[in-house]
Amino acid sequence: MTPVDLADRAALLLHQQQLLAPLLQIADPQARLARLVEQARQRPSLPQDLRDERHRVEGCLVRIWFIPGWRNGRCHFQCDSDAVSLKAVGGLLCQLYDGFTPAEILAAPNGVLGALCILHQLAENRQRTLARIEEKIRDFARQQQAVA
């Protein structure tokens, strides 16, 4: 790994650590998920005009929407769902990468949610949907990096 890769990776990893640390202080994974769900209930929903088929993530019976954006050389992500558990975990996934450059996102390892040990509490199709969101985050970063 080059020094540039390390620098790109360091900022994002620090951000992720800061977001995950309070959750990891909760010993019980079910309680962790419950905390995320409670936070998601308090988060405003996406506007109706963004809750459409072009933003819908395939693979789950429950509707989930993913909206990537690009401002000032940084990637931004939003997520919402009819299911509060997907809204919670998908929203956290977006927060973990929101506001970073494509290089920072692509230098970070996949599977950041694994550290929380909460995914096994979700149905298999919801786990796959969350993996698709992480793929979409990386795909968007690759697209923006290619354009820049």
N, CA, C and O atoms as a GROMACS GRO file, in nm:
protein
  592
    1MET      N    1   0.084  -0.117   0.000
    1MET     CA    2   0.000   0.000   0.000
    1MET      C    3   0.089   0.124   0.000
    1MET      O    4   0.184   0.133   0.078
    2THR      N    5   0.059   0.219  -0.086
    2THR     CA    6   0.141   0.340  -0.098
    2THR      C    7   0.105   0.440   0.012
    2THR      O    8  -0.001   0.427   0.074
    3PRO      N    9   0.192   0.538   0.038
    3PRO     CA   10   0.160   0.641   0.138
    3PRO      C   11   0.031   0.716   0.106
    3PRO      O   12  -0.042   0.755   0.196
    4VAL      N   13   0.003   0.738  -0.024
    4VAL     CA   14  -0.121   0.805  -0.062
    4VAL      C   15  -0.241   0.719  -0.022
    4VAL      O   16  -0.339   0.772   0.032
    5ASP      N   17  -0.235   0.589  -0.047
    5ASP     CA   18  -0.343   0.499  -0.008
    5ASP      C   19  -0.365   0.502   0.143
    5ASP      O   20  -0.479   0.503   0.190
    6LEU      N   21  -0.256   0.503   0.218
    6LEU     CA   22  -0.267   0.507   0.365
    6LEU      C   23  -0.333   0.635   0.411
    6LEU      O   24  -0.417   0.631   0.501
    7ALA      N   25  -0.296   0.747   0.353
    7ALA     CA   26  -0.358   0.875   0.390
    7ALA      C   27  -0.505   0.876   0.355
    7ALA      O   28  -0.588   0.922   0.434
    8ASP      N   29  -0.540   0.825   0.236
    8ASP     CA   30  -0.680   0.819   0.195
    8ASP      C   31  -0.761   0.732   0.290
    8ASP      O   32  -0.874   0.765   0.325
    9ARG      N   33  -0.701   0.625   0.332
    9ARG     CA   34  -0.770   0.528   0.417
    9ARG      C   35  -0.784   0.578   0.560
    9ARG      O   36  -0.885   0.550   0.626
   10ALA      N   37  -0.686   0.650   0.610
   10ALA     CA   38  -0.683   0.690   0.751
   10ALA      C   39  -0.801   0.778   0.791
   10ALA      O   40  -0.862   0.755   0.895
   11ALA      N   41  -0.834   0.879   0.712
   11ALA     CA   42  -0.942   0.970   0.748
   11ALA      C   43  -1.076   0.897   0.756
   11ALA      O   44  -1.153   0.917   0.850
   12LEU      N   45  -1.102   0.814   0.659
   12LEU     CA   46  -1.228   0.740   0.657
   12LEU      C   47  -1.234   0.641   0.772
   12LEU      O   48  -1.338   0.629   0.838
   13LEU      N   49  -1.126   0.569   0.798
   13LEU     CA   50  -1.126   0.472   0.907
   13LEU      C   51  -1.146   0.540   1.042
   13LEU      O   52  -1.215   0.486   1.128
   14LEU      N   53  -1.087   0.657   1.062
   14LEU     CA   54  -1.107   0.731   1.186
   14LEU      C   55  -1.254   0.771   1.201
   14LEU      O   56  -1.311   0.757   1.308
   15HIS      N   57  -1.313   0.821   1.093
   15HIS     CA   58  -1.455   0.858   1.094
   15HIS      C   59  -1.542   0.738   1.128
   15HIS      O   60  -1.633   0.747   1.211
   16GLN      N   61  -1.515   0.625   1.064
   16GLN     CA   62  -1.594   0.505   1.091
   16GLN      C   63  -1.578   0.459   1.235
   16GLN      O   64  -1.675   0.419   1.299
   17GLN      N   65  -1.456   0.466   1.285
   17GLN     CA   66  -1.431   0.427   1.424
   17GLN      C   67  -1.510   0.516   1.520
   17GLN      O   68  -1.566   0.468   1.618
   18GLN      N   69  -1.514   0.645   1.493
   18GLN     CA   70  -1.587   0.738   1.579
   18GLN      C   71  -1.737   0.710   1.576
   18GLN      O   72  -1.804   0.723   1.679
   19LEU      N   73  -1.790   0.674   1.460
   19LEU     CA   74  -1.933   0.642   1.451
   19LEU      C   75  -1.968   0.509   1.517
   19LEU      O   76  -2.073   0.495   1.579
   20LEU      N   77  -1.879   0.412   1.502
   20LEU     CA   78  -1.908   0.278   1.554
   20LEU      C   79  -1.876   0.262   1.702
   20LEU      O   80  -1.936   0.176   1.768
   21ALA      N   81  -1.785   0.341   1.757
   21ALA     CA   82  -1.741   0.324   1.896
   21ALA      C   83  -1.857   0.326   1.996
   21ALA      O   84  -1.862   0.238   2.083
   22PRO      N   85  -1.950   0.422   1.989
   22PRO     CA   86  -2.060   0.420   2.086
   22PRO      C   87  -2.146   0.294   2.076
   22PRO      O   88  -2.196   0.243   2.177
   23LEU      N   89  -2.163   0.244   1.955
   23LEU     CA   90  -2.242   0.121   1.937
   23LEU      C   91  -2.167   0.000   1.992
   23LEU      O   92  -2.228  -0.089   2.052
   24LEU      N   93  -2.036  -0.003   1.971
   24LEU     CA   94  -1.957  -0.117   2.018
   24LEU      C   95  -1.945  -0.121   2.170
   24LEU      O   96  -1.908  -0.223   2.227
   25GLN      N   97  -1.975  -0.011   2.236
   25GLN     CA   98  -1.976  -0.009   2.383
   25GLN      C   99  -2.097  -0.084   2.438
   25GLN      O  100  -2.100  -0.120   2.556
   26ILE      N  101  -2.196  -0.108   2.353
   26ILE     CA  102  -2.314  -0.185   2.392
   26ILE      C  103  -2.279  -0.332   2.371
   26ILE      O  104  -2.256  -0.375   2.258
   27ALA      N  105  -2.274  -0.407   2.479
   27ALA     CA  106  -2.225  -0.546   2.473
   27ALA      C  107  -2.316  -0.638   2.391
   27ALA      O  108  -2.266  -0.726   2.320
   28ASP      N  109  -2.446  -0.620   2.400
   28ASP     CA  110  -2.542  -0.710   2.336
   28ASP      C  111  -2.572  -0.665   2.193
   28ASP      O  112  -2.620  -0.553   2.173
   29PRO      N  113  -2.545  -0.749   2.092
   29PRO     CA  114  -2.573  -0.711   1.954
   29PRO      C  115  -2.720  -0.676   1.928
   29PRO      O  116  -2.749  -0.590   1.844
   30GLN      N  117  -2.813  -0.741   1.998
   30GLN     CA  118  -2.954  -0.706   1.981
   30GLN      C  119  -2.981  -0.565   2.031
   30GLN      O  120  -3.059  -0.492   1.972
   31ALA      N  121  -2.917  -0.528   2.140
   31ALA     CA  122  -2.931  -0.392   2.193
   31ALA      C  123  -2.868  -0.290   2.098
   31ALA      O  124  -2.917  -0.178   2.086
   32ARG      N  125  -2.759  -0.330   2.032
   32ARG     CA  126  -2.697  -0.242   1.931
   32ARG      C  127  -2.795  -0.212   1.819
   32ARG      O  128  -2.815  -0.096   1.780
   33LEU      N  129  -2.857  -0.318   1.768
   33LEU     CA  130  -2.953  -0.300   1.660
   33LEU      C  131  -3.071  -0.217   1.709
   33LEU      O  132  -3.121  -0.132   1.635
   34ALA      N  133  -3.116  -0.241   1.830
   34ALA     CA  134  -3.227  -0.163   1.886
   34ALA      C  135  -3.191  -0.015   1.892
   34ALA      O  136  -3.275   0.071   1.865
   35ARG      N  137  -3.068   0.016   1.929
   35ARG     CA  138  -3.024   0.156   1.934
   35ARG      C  139  -3.028   0.218   1.795
   35ARG      O  140  -3.075   0.331   1.777
   36LEU      N  141  -2.978   0.144   1.696
   36LEU     CA  142  -2.982   0.194   1.558
   36LEU      C  143  -3.124   0.216   1.509
   36LEU      O  144  -3.152   0.316   1.442
   37VAL      N  145  -3.214   0.125   1.544
   37VAL     CA  146  -3.354   0.137   1.504
   37VAL      C  147  -3.416   0.261   1.570
   37VAL      O  148  -3.490   0.335   1.504
   38GLU      N  149  -3.387   0.283   1.695
   38GLU     CA  150  -3.441   0.402   1.763
   38GLU      C  151  -3.390   0.530   1.698
   38GLU      O  152  -3.466   0.625   1.681
   39GLN      N  153  -3.263   0.533   1.662
   39GLN     CA  154  -3.208   0.650   1.593
   39GLN      C  155  -3.274   0.669   1.457
   39GLN      O  156  -3.302   0.782   1.417
   40ALA      N  157  -3.300   0.560   1.386
   40ALA     CA  158  -3.364   0.568   1.254
   40ALA      C  159  -3.506   0.620   1.264
   40ALA      O  160  -3.552   0.693   1.176
   41ARG      N  161  -3.577   0.585   1.369
   41ARG     CA  162  -3.714   0.634   1.387
   41ARG      C  163  -3.718   0.786   1.403
   41ARG      O  164  -3.817   0.850   1.369
   42GLN      N  165  -3.610   0.841   1.454
   42GLN     CA  166  -3.604   0.987   1.475
   42GLN      C  167  -3.554   1.061   1.351
   42GLN      O  168  -3.568   1.183   1.342
   43ARG      N  169  -3.494   0.990   1.256
   43ARG     CA  170  -3.442   1.052   1.135
   43ARG      C  171  -3.555   1.079   1.037
   43ARG      O  172  -3.642   0.993   1.018
   44PRO      N  173  -3.557   1.196   0.975
   44PRO     CA  174  -3.664   1.225   0.878
   44PRO      C  175  -3.656   1.132   0.757
   44PRO      O  176  -3.548   1.087   0.718
   45SER      N  177  -3.771   1.105   0.700
   45SER     CA  178  -3.777   1.024   0.579
   45SER      C  179  -3.732   1.106   0.459
   45SER      O  180  -3.733   1.229   0.462
   46LEU      N  181  -3.693   1.035   0.355
   46LEU     CA  182  -3.659   1.103   0.230
   46LEU      C  183  -3.784   1.169   0.174
   46LEU      O  184  -3.895   1.120   0.197
   47PRO      N  185  -3.769   1.278   0.102
   47PRO     CA  186  -3.885   1.338   0.034
   47PRO      C  187  -3.946   1.238  -0.064
   47PRO      O  188  -3.876   1.155  -0.121
   48GLN      N  189  -4.076   1.248  -0.084
   48GLN     CA  190  -4.148   1.154  -0.171
   48GLN      C  191  -4.092   1.150  -0.312
   48GLN      O  192  -4.092   1.044  -0.374
   49ASP      N  193  -4.042   1.263  -0.364
   49ASP     CA  194  -3.993   1.263  -0.501
   49ASP      C  195  -3.864   1.182  -0.518
   49ASP      O  196  -3.827   1.149  -0.630
   50LEU      N  197  -3.796   1.148  -0.408
   50LEU     CA  198  -3.677   1.063  -0.415
   50LEU      C  199  -3.711   0.915  -0.388
   50LEU      O  200  -3.628   0.827  -0.412
   51ARG      N  201  -3.830   0.891  -0.339
   51ARG     CA  202  -3.873   0.753  -0.311
   51ARG      C  203  -3.939   0.694  -0.436
   51ARG      O  204  -4.059   0.668  -0.438
   52ASP      N  205  -3.857   0.675  -0.540
   52ASP     CA  206  -3.910   0.623  -0.665
   52ASP      C  207  -3.825   0.505  -0.714
   52ASP      O  208  -3.725   0.469  -0.652
   53GLU      N  209  -3.867   0.447  -0.823
   53GLU     CA  210  -3.803   0.326  -0.874
   53GLU      C  211  -3.658   0.346  -0.918
   53GLU      O  212  -3.578   0.254  -0.909
   54ARG      N  213  -3.624   0.466  -0.964
   54ARG     CA  214  -3.485   0.486  -1.009
   54ARG      C  215  -3.386   0.482  -0.893
   54ARG      O  216  -3.267   0.459  -0.914
   55HIS      N  217  -3.434   0.503  -0.771
   55HIS     CA  218  -3.347   0.499  -0.653
   55HIS      C  219  -3.366   0.371  -0.570
   55HIS      O  220  -3.299   0.352  -0.468
   56ARG      N  221  -3.453   0.287  -0.613
   56ARG     CA  222  -3.483   0.166  -0.536
   56ARG      C  223  -3.372   0.062  -0.550
   56ARG      O  224  -3.318   0.040  -0.658
   57VAL      N  225  -3.339  -0.001  -0.438
   57VAL     CA  226  -3.238  -0.107  -0.436
   57VAL      C  227  -3.312  -0.239  -0.454
   57VAL      O  228  -3.403  -0.271  -0.378
   58GLU      N  229  -3.272  -0.314  -0.554
   58GLU     CA  230  -3.335  -0.443  -0.582
   58GLU      C  231  -3.292  -0.549  -0.481
   58GLU      O  232  -3.185  -0.539  -0.420
   59GLY      N  233  -3.376  -0.650  -0.464
   59GLY     CA  234  -3.335  -0.766  -0.387
   59GLY      C  235  -3.411  -0.789  -0.258
   59GLY      O  236  -3.394  -0.893  -0.194
   60CYS      N  237  -3.493  -0.696  -0.220
   60CYS     CA  238  -3.567  -0.712  -0.096
   60CYS      C  239  -3.713  -0.681  -0.124
   60CYS      O  240  -3.745  -0.592  -0.202
   61LEU      N  241  -3.802  -0.755  -0.059
   61LEU     CA  242  -3.944  -0.730  -0.077
   61LEU      C  243  -3.983  -0.593  -0.021
   61LEU      O  244  -4.072  -0.526  -0.073
   62VAL      N  245  -3.916  -0.553   0.084
   62VAL     CA  246  -3.939  -0.422   0.144
   62VAL      C  247  -3.870  -0.318   0.056
   62VAL      O  248  -3.761  -0.342   0.004
   63ARG      N  249  -3.933  -0.205   0.040
   63ARG     CA  250  -3.872  -0.102  -0.043
   63ARG      C  251  -3.761  -0.030   0.035
   63ARG      O  252  -3.777   0.006   0.151
   64ILE      N  253  -3.649  -0.012  -0.034
   64ILE     CA  254  -3.536   0.063   0.020
   64ILE      C  255  -3.480   0.148  -0.094
   64ILE      O  256  -3.463   0.101  -0.206
   65TRP      N  257  -3.451   0.273  -0.062
   65TRP     CA  258  -3.402   0.367  -0.161
   65TRP      C  259  -3.262   0.413  -0.122
   65TRP      O  260  -3.233   0.435  -0.005
   66PHE      N  261  -3.177   0.427  -0.224
   66PHE     CA  262  -3.039   0.472  -0.206
   66PHE      C  263  -3.014   0.586  -0.303
   66PHE      O  264  -3.034   0.572  -0.423
   67ILE      N  265  -2.970   0.699  -0.249
   67ILE     CA  266  -2.946   0.817  -0.330
   67ILE      C  267  -2.801   0.863  -0.313
   67ILE      O  268  -2.765   0.915  -0.207
   68PRO      N  269  -2.718   0.845  -0.416
   68PRO     CA  270  -2.582   0.898  -0.411
   68PRO      C  271  -2.581   1.041  -0.464
   68PRO      O  272  -2.666   1.080  -0.544
   69GLY      N  273  -2.484   1.117  -0.419
   69GLY     CA  274  -2.469   1.254  -0.467
   69GLY      C  275  -2.323   1.293  -0.472
   69GLY      O  276  -2.237   1.227  -0.413
   70TRP      N  277  -2.296   1.401  -0.543
   70TRP     CA  278  -2.158   1.448  -0.563
   70TRP      C  279  -2.157   1.598  -0.544
   70TRP      O  280  -2.222   1.671  -0.619
   71ARG      N  281  -2.083   1.646  -0.444
   71ARG     CA  282  -2.069   1.789  -0.420
   71ARG      C  283  -1.927   1.820  -0.375
   71ARG      O  284  -1.873   1.752  -0.287
   72ASN      N  285  -1.869   1.921  -0.434
   72ASN     CA  286  -1.738   1.970  -0.393
   72ASN      C  287  -1.632   1.860  -0.384
   72ASN      O  288  -1.551   1.859  -0.292
   73GLY      N  289  -1.633   1.769  -0.480
   73GLY     CA  290  -1.531   1.664  -0.486
   73GLY      C  291  -1.550   1.553  -0.385
   73GLY      O  292  -1.458   1.475  -0.360
   74ARG      N  293  -1.669   1.546  -0.326
   74ARG     CA  294  -1.695   1.443  -0.224
   74ARG      C  295  -1.826   1.370  -0.254
   74ARG      O  296  -1.919   1.425  -0.313
   75CYS      N  297  -1.829   1.245  -0.212
   75CYS     CA  298  -1.947   1.160  -0.231
   75CYS      C  299  -2.040   1.178  -0.111
   75CYS      O  300  -1.996   1.190   0.003
   76HIS      N  301  -2.168   1.180  -0.140
   76HIS     CA  302  -2.269   1.191  -0.033
   76HIS      C  303  -2.375   1.084  -0.059
   76HIS      O  304  -2.411   1.055  -0.173
   77PHE      N  305  -2.426   1.028   0.050
   77PHE     CA  306  -2.518   0.916   0.038
   77PHE      C  307  -2.635   0.932   0.135
   77PHE      O  308  -2.620   0.977   0.249
   78GLN      N  309  -2.752   0.892   0.086
   78GLN     CA  310  -2.873   0.887   0.169
   78GLN      C  311  -2.943   0.754   0.144
   78GLN      O  312  -2.930   0.694   0.038
   79CYS      N  313  -3.015   0.711   0.245
   79CYS     CA  314  -3.085   0.584   0.234
   79CYS      C  315  -3.213   0.594   0.317
   79CYS      O  316  -3.216   0.661   0.420
   80ASP      N  317  -3.317   0.529   0.270
   80ASP     CA  318  -3.442   0.524   0.344
   80ASP      C  319  -3.512   0.393   0.308
   80ASP      O  320  -3.485   0.334   0.204
   81SER      N  321  -3.601   0.350   0.394
   81SER     CA  322  -3.672   0.225   0.370
   81SER      C  323  -3.806   0.226   0.442
   81SER      O  324  -3.826   0.300   0.538
   82ASP      N  325  -3.897   0.142   0.393
   82ASP     CA  326  -4.024   0.120   0.462
   82ASP      C  327  -4.002   0.038   0.589
   82ASP      O  328  -4.081   0.048   0.683
   83ALA      N  329  -3.896  -0.040   0.593
   83ALA     CA  330  -3.863  -0.122   0.711
   83ALA      C  331  -3.763  -0.046   0.796
   83ALA      O  332  -3.656  -0.007   0.748
   84VAL      N  333  -3.797  -0.025   0.921
   84VAL     CA  334  -3.711   0.055   1.007
   84VAL      C  335  -3.574  -0.010   1.029
   84VAL      O  336  -3.476   0.061   1.048
   85SER      N  337  -3.566  -0.143   1.027
   85SER     CA  338  -3.435  -0.208   1.044
   85SER      C  339  -3.344  -0.178   0.925
   85SER      O  340  -3.224  -0.154   0.944
   86LEU      N  341  -3.399  -0.178   0.802
   86LEU     CA  342  -3.318  -0.143   0.685
   86LEU      C  343  -3.286   0.006   0.683
   86LEU      O  344  -3.176   0.045   0.644
   87LYS      N  345  -3.380   0.088   0.724
   87LYS     CA  346  -3.355   0.231   0.734
   87LYS      C  347  -3.240   0.256   0.832
   87LYS      O  348  -3.154   0.340   0.809
   88ALA      N  349  -3.240   0.181   0.942
   88ALA     CA  350  -3.137   0.198   1.046
   88ALA      C  351  -3.000   0.155   0.997
   88ALA      O  352  -2.904   0.233   1.004
   89VAL      N  353  -2.988   0.034   0.948
   89VAL     CA  354  -2.857  -0.018   0.910
   89VAL      C  355  -2.810   0.043   0.777
   89VAL      O  356  -2.692   0.074   0.762
   90GLY      N  357  -2.901   0.060   0.682
   90GLY     CA  358  -2.865   0.126   0.557
   90GLY      C  359  -2.823   0.271   0.580
   90GLY      O  360  -2.729   0.320   0.519
   91GLY      N  361  -2.895   0.339   0.670
   91GLY     CA  362  -2.859   0.476   0.704
   91GLY      C  363  -2.722   0.485   0.768
   91GLY      O  364  -2.645   0.577   0.738
   92LEU      N  365  -2.691   0.391   0.856
   92LEU     CA  366  -2.559   0.388   0.917
   92LEU      C  367  -2.452   0.364   0.810
   92LEU      O  368  -2.348   0.430   0.811
   93LEU      N  369  -2.478   0.273   0.720
   93LEU     CA  370  -2.382   0.246   0.612
   93LEU      C  371  -2.355   0.373   0.532
   93LEU      O  372  -2.239   0.402   0.500
   94CYS      N  373  -2.458   0.447   0.501
   94CYS     CA  374  -2.439   0.573   0.427
   94CYS      C  375  -2.360   0.673   0.511
   94CYS      O  376  -2.272   0.741   0.458
   95GLN      N  377  -2.388   0.683   0.639
   95GLN     CA  378  -2.314   0.774   0.727
   95GLN      C  379  -2.167   0.739   0.732
   95GLN      O  380  -2.082   0.828   0.739
   96LEU      N  381  -2.136   0.612   0.728
   96LEU     CA  382  -1.998   0.566   0.739
   96LEU      C  383  -1.912   0.612   0.620
   96LEU      O  384  -1.790   0.623   0.634
   97TYR      N  385  -1.975   0.638   0.506
   97TYR     CA  386  -1.900   0.678   0.386
   97TYR      C  387  -1.932   0.821   0.340
   97TYR      O  388  -1.863   0.873   0.252
   98ASP      N  389  -2.032   0.883   0.396
   98ASP     CA  390  -2.078   1.014   0.351
   98ASP      C  391  -1.973   1.123   0.373
   98ASP      O  392  -1.914   1.134   0.481
   99GLY      N  393  -1.951   1.203   0.270
   99GLY     CA  394  -1.862   1.318   0.281
   99GLY      C  395  -1.716   1.288   0.249
   99GLY      O  396  -1.630   1.374   0.270
  100PHE      N  397  -1.687   1.171   0.198
  100PHE     CA  398  -1.549   1.135   0.167
  100PHE      C  399  -1.525   1.133   0.016
  100PHE      O  400  -1.619   1.124  -0.064
  101THR      N  401  -1.399   1.141  -0.020
  101THR     CA  402  -1.362   1.139  -0.162
  101THR      C  403  -1.369   0.996  -0.215
  101THR      O  404  -1.366   0.901  -0.137
  102PRO      N  405  -1.378   0.983  -0.346
  102PRO     CA  406  -1.375   0.848  -0.403
  102PRO      C  407  -1.250   0.769  -0.360
  102PRO      O  408  -1.260   0.651  -0.329
  103ALA      N  409  -1.134   0.834  -0.360
  103ALA     CA  410  -1.010   0.764  -0.322
  103ALA      C  411  -1.019   0.712  -0.178
  103ALA      O  412  -0.975   0.601  -0.150
  104GLU      N  413  -1.074   0.792  -0.089
  104GLU     CA  414  -1.087   0.748   0.051
  104GLU      C  415  -1.180   0.629   0.062
  104GLU      O  416  -1.151   0.533   0.134
  105ILE      N  417  -1.291   0.634  -0.008
  105ILE     CA  418  -1.389   0.525  -0.003
  105ILE      C  419  -1.329   0.397  -0.060
  105ILE      O  420  -1.344   0.289  -0.002
  106LEU      N  421  -1.262   0.408  -0.173
  106LEU     CA  422  -1.209   0.290  -0.239
  106LEU      C  423  -1.088   0.231  -0.167
  106LEU      O  424  -1.057   0.114  -0.186
  107ALA      N  425  -1.021   0.311  -0.085
  107ALA     CA  426  -0.906   0.260  -0.008
  107ALA      C  427  -0.949   0.186   0.118
  107ALA      O  428  -0.871   0.112   0.176
  108ALA      N  429  -1.073   0.206   0.160
  108ALA     CA  430  -1.122   0.142   0.283
  108ALA      C  431  -1.166  -0.001   0.255
  108ALA      O  432  -1.209  -0.033   0.144
  109PRO      N  433  -1.154  -0.088   0.355
  109PRO     CA  434  -1.196  -0.228   0.335
  109PRO      C  435  -1.348  -0.241   0.330
  109PRO      O  436  -1.421  -0.158   0.386
  110ASN      N  437  -1.395  -0.344   0.264
  110ASN     CA  438  -1.538  -0.378   0.261
  110ASN      C  439  -1.581  -0.438   0.394
  110ASN      O  440  -1.498  -0.479   0.475
  111GLY      N  441  -1.711  -0.444   0.415
  111GLY     CA  442  -1.765  -0.518   0.528
  111GLY      C  443  -1.755  -0.450   0.662
  111GLY      O  444  -1.742  -0.517   0.764
  112VAL      N  445  -1.760  -0.319   0.663
  112VAL     CA  446  -1.743  -0.244   0.788
  112VAL      C  447  -1.852  -0.278   0.890
  112VAL      O  448  -1.827  -0.268   1.011
  113LEU      N  449  -1.969  -0.316   0.846
  113LEU     CA  450  -2.078  -0.348   0.940
  113LEU      C  451  -2.054  -0.477   1.016
  113LEU      O  452  -2.117  -0.500   1.120
  114GLY      N  453  -1.965  -0.561   0.967
  114GLY     CA  454  -1.937  -0.688   1.034
  114GLY      C  455  -1.893  -0.673   1.178
  114GLY      O  456  -1.920  -0.759   1.261
  115ALA      N  457  -1.824  -0.564   1.208
  115ALA     CA  458  -1.775  -0.541   1.344
  115ALA      C  459  -1.888  -0.527   1.445
  115ALA      O  460  -1.867  -0.552   1.564
  116LEU      N  461  -2.006  -0.488   1.400
  116LEU     CA  462  -2.119  -0.467   1.491
  116LEU      C  463  -2.190  -0.597   1.530
  116LEU      O  464  -2.264  -0.600   1.628
  117CYS      N  465  -2.167  -0.704   1.454
  117CYS     CA  466  -2.230  -0.834   1.480
  117CYS      C  467  -2.382  -0.824   1.487
  117CYS      O  468  -2.446  -0.886   1.571
  118ILE      N  469  -2.439  -0.744   1.397
  118ILE     CA  470  -2.585  -0.727   1.397
  118ILE      C  471  -2.652  -0.786   1.273
  118ILE      O  472  -2.773  -0.809   1.272
  119LEU      N  473  -2.574  -0.811   1.169
  119LEU     CA  474  -2.634  -0.853   1.043
  119LEU      C  475  -2.706  -0.987   1.054
  119LEU      O  476  -2.807  -1.008   0.986
  120HIS      N  477  -2.655  -1.077   1.137
  120HIS     CA  478  -2.718  -1.209   1.151
  120HIS      C  479  -2.860  -1.199   1.206
  120HIS      O  480  -2.937  -1.295   1.197
  121GLN      N  481  -2.896  -1.084   1.263
  121GLN     CA  482  -3.031  -1.065   1.316
  121GLN      C  483  -3.132  -1.030   1.206
  121GLN      O  484  -3.252  -1.029   1.229
  122LEU      N  485  -3.080  -1.001   1.088
  122LEU     CA  486  -3.166  -0.962   0.976
  122LEU      C  487  -3.186  -1.081   0.883
  122LEU      O  488  -3.101  -1.170   0.875
  123ALA      N  489  -3.298  -1.082   0.813
  123ALA     CA  490  -3.325  -1.187   0.715
  123ALA      C  491  -3.215  -1.185   0.608
  123ALA      O  492  -3.155  -1.082   0.580
  124GLU      N  493  -3.192  -1.300   0.549
  124GLU     CA  494  -3.085  -1.315   0.451
  124GLU      C  495  -3.100  -1.217   0.334
  124GLU      O  496  -3.001  -1.160   0.288
  125ASN      N  497  -3.222  -1.198   0.285
  125ASN     CA  498  -3.240  -1.105   0.173
  125ASN      C  499  -3.211  -0.961   0.215
  125ASN      O  500  -3.168  -0.882   0.132
  126ARG      N  501  -3.234  -0.926   0.340
  126ARG     CA  502  -3.200  -0.791   0.387
  126ARG      C  503  -3.048  -0.776   0.401
  126ARG      O  504  -2.994  -0.669   0.374
  127GLN      N  505  -2.982  -0.883   0.442
  127GLN     CA  506  -2.836  -0.879   0.447
  127GLN      C  507  -2.778  -0.856   0.307
  127GLN      O  508  -2.685  -0.777   0.290
  128ARG      N  509  -2.834  -0.926   0.208
  128ARG     CA  510  -2.787  -0.910   0.070
  128ARG      C  511  -2.816  -0.768   0.019
  128ARG      O  512  -2.735  -0.711  -0.054
  129THR      N  513  -2.930  -0.714   0.058
  129THR     CA  514  -2.964  -0.577   0.017
  129THR      C  515  -2.865  -0.477   0.074
  129THR      O  516  -2.824  -0.384   0.005
  130LEU      N  517  -2.827  -0.495   0.199
  130LEU     CA  518  -2.727  -0.406   0.259
  130LEU      C  519  -2.591  -0.421   0.191
  130LEU      O  520  -2.519  -0.322   0.175
  131ALA      N  521  -2.557  -0.542   0.152
  131ALA     CA  522  -2.432  -0.563   0.077
  131ALA      C  523  -2.439  -0.491  -0.058
  131ALA      O  524  -2.339  -0.437  -0.104
  132ARG      N  525  -2.557  -0.490  -0.120
  132ARG     CA  526  -2.574  -0.418  -0.247
  132ARG      C  527  -2.555  -0.268  -0.227
  132ARG      O  528  -2.498  -0.200  -0.313
  133ILE      N  529  -2.602  -0.216  -0.116
  133ILE     CA  530  -2.584  -0.073  -0.089
  133ILE      C  531  -2.435  -0.042  -0.077
  133ILE      O  532  -2.388   0.058  -0.131
  134GLU      N  533  -2.361  -0.126  -0.006
  134GLU     CA  534  -2.217  -0.103   0.004
  134GLU      C  535  -2.152  -0.112  -0.134
  134GLU      O  536  -2.061  -0.034  -0.164
  135GLU      N  537  -2.197  -0.204  -0.218
  135GLU     CA  538  -2.147  -0.214  -0.356
  135GLU      C  539  -2.179  -0.087  -0.433
  135GLU      O  540  -2.095  -0.036  -0.507
  136LYS      N  541  -2.301  -0.035  -0.416
  136LYS     CA  542  -2.342   0.086  -0.485
  136LYS      C  543  -2.259   0.206  -0.440
  136LYS      O  544  -2.226   0.293  -0.521
  137ILE      N  545  -2.224   0.212  -0.313
  137ILE     CA  546  -2.138   0.319  -0.262
  137ILE      C  547  -2.003   0.313  -0.334
  137ILE      O  548  -1.954   0.415  -0.382
  138ARG      N  549  -1.944   0.194  -0.341
  138ARG     CA  550  -1.814   0.178  -0.406
  138ARG      C  551  -1.823   0.202  -0.558
  138ARG      O  552  -1.734   0.263  -0.616
  139ASP      N  553  -1.931   0.155  -0.620
  139ASP     CA  554  -1.949   0.179  -0.763
  139ASP      C  555  -1.960   0.329  -0.793
  139ASP      O  556  -1.901   0.378  -0.889
  140PHE      N  557  -2.035   0.400  -0.710
  140PHE     CA  558  -2.048   0.544  -0.728
  140PHE      C  559  -1.913   0.612  -0.712
  140PHE      O  560  -1.878   0.702  -0.790
  141ALA      N  561  -1.836   0.570  -0.612
  141ALA     CA  562  -1.702   0.628  -0.590
  141ALA      C  563  -1.613   0.601  -0.712
  141ALA      O  564  -1.538   0.690  -0.755
  142ARG      N  565  -1.620   0.480  -0.768
  142ARG     CA  566  -1.541   0.447  -0.887
  142ARG      C  567  -1.580   0.535  -1.006
  142ARG      O  568  -1.495   0.586  -1.078
  143GLN      N  569  -1.711   0.553  -1.024
  143GLN     CA  570  -1.759   0.637  -1.133
  143GLN      C  571  -1.710   0.781  -1.118
  143GLN      O  572  -1.664   0.842  -1.215
  144GLN      N  573  -1.718   0.834  -0.998
  144GLN     CA  574  -1.675   0.973  -0.976
  144GLN      C  575  -1.524   0.986  -0.991
  144GLN      O  576  -1.476   1.088  -1.039
  145GLN      N  577  -1.451   0.885  -0.950
  145GLN     CA  578  -1.305   0.888  -0.963
  145GLN      C  579  -1.265   0.886  -1.111
  145GLN      O  580  -1.170   0.952  -1.151
  146ALA      N  581  -1.340   0.810  -1.190
  146ALA     CA  582  -1.310   0.802  -1.334
  146ALA      C  583  -1.338   0.934  -1.404
  146ALA      O  584  -1.269   0.969  -1.500
  147VAL      N  585  -1.438   1.007  -1.358
  147VAL     CA  586  -1.475   1.135  -1.418
  147VAL      C  587  -1.375   1.244  -1.379
  147VAL      O  588  -1.344   1.332  -1.459
  148ALA      N  589  -1.326   1.237  -1.256
  148ALA     CA  590  -1.238   1.343  -1.204
  148ALA      C  591  -1.103   1.345  -1.269
  148ALA      O  592  -1.019   1.428  -1.235
   0.00000   0.00000   0.00000
